[in-house]
Amino acid sequence: MNIDKHDILRRFLDGELGDSELSEALQLFAADPDLRSLLRFDMSMRQSLSGPSSRVPDGFADRVMHSIDALEAVNAKSAPATQSVNTPAMGSRETGTAESADNPMAGVIEWLSGFFEPRQVAWRPVWSAGLALGMLMLVLLSSWTTGLFLQQPADEVFVPVTQVAEESADRVLMRFVYVDRDAESVAVAGDFSEWEPITLTRVNINGDQAWTGLIPLTRGEHRYMFIKDGEEWVTDPFAKTFRDDGFGNRNAVISL
């Protein structure tokens, strides 16, 4: 069966996976270095947007990496029928027994999700456990800390509206970001969606709000605009290239 890794990633980041799907997704991430690289990119960007309020607990890196090792051990064909997995936070537990009724991921999910509490301003209207877990786990998968956004004074927000998240032979996964403190909703539409709106997710940037989403684009040139509150078409103010659409508007242009 073919697995759409990009769809799993998108649903994971948007908190749309159920418990069983979340377990499978985490095991997939543990086994796929490309997915882990993409997750690191997204997590670094989200940390930059959310600011210092999303502080990672002390010692979290070592504990997460121990859990990843445990996941890989569960998946390894050579693993014994019963094994003891030790982590600094969880202690010892038995995994891999045929008689065990526990999901081998349950302890990891419960342990990780306990670090953060739901917040009023979230990536989704309701902060799901899966999304909170993903954001916590992904930041520790690498020491990659390259800054993605320019730093400006607190009363001024400047964010590159698009970032390349992943590249492959035939498509590029792009992150669109649009900052608007007054908008109730923002979508992006372009030739890649046949100009149908794709709803973006609201996030907080030091008291201001932004709208963001990951969208796969085929290679080539693409035109797009943002749609504010379902009716106002807005040109990307930070695009490098623009083209008139023949109807009095200017489309932003991406060349991949």
Buried (B, 14 or more C-beta within 10 A) or exposed (E): EEEEBBEBBBBBBBBBBEEEBBBBBBBBBBEBEEBBBBBBBBBBBBBBBBEEEBEBEEEBBEBBBBBBBBBEBBEEEEEEEEBEBEBEBBEEBEBBEEEEEEEBBEBBBEBBBEBBEEEEEBBEEEBBBBBBBBBBBBBBBBEEEEEBBEEEEEEEBEBEBBBEBBEEEEBBBBBBBBBBEEBEBBBBBBBBBEEEBBEBBBBBBEEBBBBBBBBBBEEEEBBBBBBBEEEEBBBBEBBEEBEEBEEEEBBBBBEE
